[in-house]
Structure formats: C-alpha cells, structure tokens
C-alpha cells in the first residue's frame, strides 16, 4: 500500500468571470523511503497539489489517502491532527522562529504534538547532528548561514517522524554549491527515515537524482524520465510517458 495516494484530484479557482482549472484528475502513489521530484512550470499548480496533499486545502473532487485513510472526508480537527503527526513540510524559505535557537525550533513541533521536553530535546539533537549541525544547535537563525537554516528547517519537518515529507523548492533560495550540499543531506535523511518525499523543483540535475519524476502538465501528473546532459551534449534529455492511475 502506498503511504500517500492522490486519486483523481480536481481543483479549480474563480477569478472574476474566469474559471481556472488547475488540477483535472491528477493521480499518483508515493511509497515508503522513495524520493519523487515534482516538475512543472510556474503556475502549473505544483503548490496547489502540495497544499492538497498536505491537507492544507481540500480538493473539489478526488481523494487524498494516507495509509489508506481518506483525509478529504476527515473533519478539520482530524485533518490538523493527521497533518501534525504524519506530514512534514519544507519550504523555499526556512520560516524559522528568529527568537528561538536551532534546537528549540526543532523541538517545538514535537512539544505541540505532546512529546516530553526531554524526549524532544534528545531527538532534536540527534537530527541536527545527522545534518551536520551538532555544534550549532544553540545558535539562533540569524547566526546561521542560509544552508544551515534550511537544514534546521529539514530537521524540524521530520522531527515528529512523519510518513510523508512535502518540499516546495527546498533549495531554490540557495547558491548551487550550498543547494547541492543541503540536498545531499535531505536525500540521506529521507532514505534513513523511510519517509515518502515529494519535492517540487525546477532543477533537473536534482530531479535526476531522485527515484522518480512526475511532471504536472495540463492538470494531470505524467511520469517522466530525466537524464542529465553529459559534457558536449545539448542539454538535459526528458522522456515522458503516461503515469498509470
């Protein structure tokens, strides 16, 4: 059974007299321990898809199943509990709380979920250590580099042991060398923890390093093979094929 299953999602918005259909029956399944790149031009609906998958927004039609539970049918309170326990989010900007240390930023979601302070502190230190921040956990965000801040955000996202990790351009605000280092840490953490990770990106080189790639095209998800160009070639090659429902 997939950890996350998006089944025939539809979502449209109204702007004045216009009705804009963003998702038109998008379906995909995501499995434990795999990384899936989500590609598509700006405005294609990647953020909408991630918001629906993350239970921040409801689709007009379709299902969002986490471990077989249809979360679209849950009450708002039940969706909030599911989101806190089973879903982690990483955004392009780290959104760390500036008045708290790196350690405290990672502890907060665990405390909200009900974990004891001692347990939250121990797990937070382990996560930050695994991300190369063992000597930086007492620093506030303003004392950390951009790459370090994003690694703290990654630790915070997986602190509650979610089954699904949703990342929206998690390295898009970093320079290429720093982005590569942060992405290495992210991939390592995903594979160690067994979380199913869906990562929206415009970077084809990063997409090629993931287990699968999906492109959001005309409101549907299409599976795509990405091959990074070698020296002397004309650019990254892309080959699309329909993604089975």
ChimeraX attribute file (.defattr): number of C-alpha atoms within 10 A of each C-alpha:
attribute: neighborCount
match mode: 1-to-1
recipient: residues
	/A:1	11
	/A:2	15
	/A:3	19
	/A:4	23
	/A:5	22
	/A:6	22
	/A:7	18
	/A:8	19
	/A:9	24
	/A:10	21
	/A:11	22
	/A:12	16
	/A:13	11
	/A:14	9
	/A:15	8
	/A:16	6
	/A:17	6
	/A:18	8
	/A:19	10
	/A:20	11
	/A:21	14
	/A:22	23
	/A:23	26
	/A:24	19
	/A:25	18
	/A:26	23
	/A:27	22
	/A:28	19
	/A:29	16
	/A:30	21
	/A:31	18
	/A:32	18
	/A:33	20
	/A:34	17
	/A:35	25
	/A:36	22
	/A:37	26
	/A:38	26
	/A:39	24
	/A:40	17
	/A:41	12
	/A:42	9
	/A:43	9
	/A:44	18
	/A:45	20
	/A:46	24
	/A:47	15
	/A:48	19
	/A:49	25
	/A:50	20
	/A:51	17
	/A:52	20
	/A:53	28
	/A:54	24
	/A:55	20
	/A:56	13
	/A:57	14
	/A:58	21
	/A:59	20
	/A:60	14
	/A:61	16
	/A:62	19
	/A:63	22
	/A:64	25
	/A:65	19
	/A:66	21
	/A:67	14
	/A:68	12
	/A:69	14
	/A:70	15
	/A:71	22
	/A:72	20
	/A:73	13
	/A:74	13
	/A:75	10
	/A:76	13
	/A:77	9
	/A:78	12
	/A:79	17
	/A:80	15
	/A:81	13
	/A:82	17
	/A:83	19
	/A:84	20
	/A:85	19
	/A:86	20
	/A:87	24
	/A:88	24
	/A:89	23
	/A:90	23
	/A:91	20
	/A:92	17
	/A:93	17
	/A:94	21
	/A:95	13
	/A:96	20
	/A:97	13
	/A:98	12
	/A:99	11
	/A:100	15
	/A:101	20
	/A:102	30
	/A:103	26
	/A:104	22
	/A:105	23
	/A:106	29
	/A:107	26
	/A:108	21
	/A:109	19
	/A:110	24
	/A:111	17
	/A:112	11
	/A:113	12
	/A:114	10
	/A:115	15
	/A:116	12
	/A:117	13
	/A:118	11
	/A:119	12
	/A:120	22
	/A:121	19
	/A:122	12
	/A:123	19
	/A:124	28
	/A:125	21
	/A:126	15
	/A:127	23
	/A:128	23
	/A:129	15
	/A:130	14
	/A:131	20
	/A:132	13
	/A:133	20
	/A:134	15
	/A:135	10
	/A:136	18
	/A:137	20
	/A:138	14
	/A:139	15
	/A:140	19
	/A:141	24
	/A:142	12
	/A:143	14
	/A:144	15
	/A:145	11
	/A:146	20
	/A:147	21
	/A:148	21
	/A:149	21
	/A:150	28
	/A:151	26
	/A:152	28
	/A:153	24
	/A:154	27
	/A:155	29
	/A:156	28
	/A:157	23
	/A:158	27
	/A:159	21
	/A:160	25
	/A:161	18
	/A:162	20
	/A:163	22
	/A:164	29
	/A:165	23
	/A:166	22
	/A:167	23
	/A:168	20
	/A:169	18
	/A:170	25
	/A:171	28
	/A:172	16
	/A:173	16
	/A:174	16
	/A:175	11
	/A:176	11
	/A:177	10
	/A:178	16
	/A:179	19
	/A:180	16
	/A:181	13
	/A:182	22
	/A:183	19
	/A:184	14
	/A:185	16
	/A:186	20
	/A:187	16
	/A:188	13
	/A:189	19
	/A:190	19
	/A:191	15
	/A:192	10
	/A:193	14
	/A:194	17
	/A:195	25
	/A:196	25
	/A:197	28
	/A:198	25
	/A:199	26
	/A:200	28
	/A:201	22
	/A:202	17
	/A:203	13
	/A:204	18
	/A:205	15
	/A:206	18
	/A:207	24
	/A:208	17
	/A:209	18
	/A:210	17
	/A:211	12
	/A:212	18
	/A:213	24
	/A:214	26
	/A:215	22
	/A:216	20
	/A:217	18
	/A:218	16
	/A:219	22
	/A:220	23
	/A:221	25
	/A:222	21
	/A:223	21
	/A:224	19
	/A:225	17
	/A:226	22
	/A:227	16
	/A:228	17
	/A:229	13
	/A:230	9
	/A:231	7
	/A:232	6
	/A:233	9
	/A:234	8
	/A:235	11
	/A:236	13
	/A:237	12
	/A:238	11
	/A:239	9
	/A:240	13
	/A:241	10
	/A:242	11
	/A:243	16
	/A:244	10
	/A:245	13
